[in-house]
Amino acid sequence: MFMRITFDKRADAMYIYFKDKKVAHTKELDDSTYVDYDKDGSVIGIEILSASRRIPVGKLSKAIKVEELGKV
């Protein structure tokens, strides 16, 4: 199973990839959570904005591999 998580410190955004496919459309769940779908309607990823306020990114990074982007 493919899964990759990235966290962009500058944007304070986390993206959880489930599949390595092109995004066909995106559904907004709320102001800061978006779900991306492929052309077949399968979920390929989730974007979470204001991630550091919503998810314990530091603890998550210790538990699993989280790629950090935009290091300050």
Sequence and secondary structure as in RCSB ss.txt:
>XXXX:A:sequence
MFMRITFDKRADAMYIYFKDKKVAHTKELDDSTYVDYDKDGSVIGIEILSASRRIPVGKLSKAIKVEELGKV
>XXXX:A:secstr
   EEEEETTTTEEEEESS     EEEEEETTEEEEE TTS EEEEEEESHHHHS HHHHHHHS EEEES  
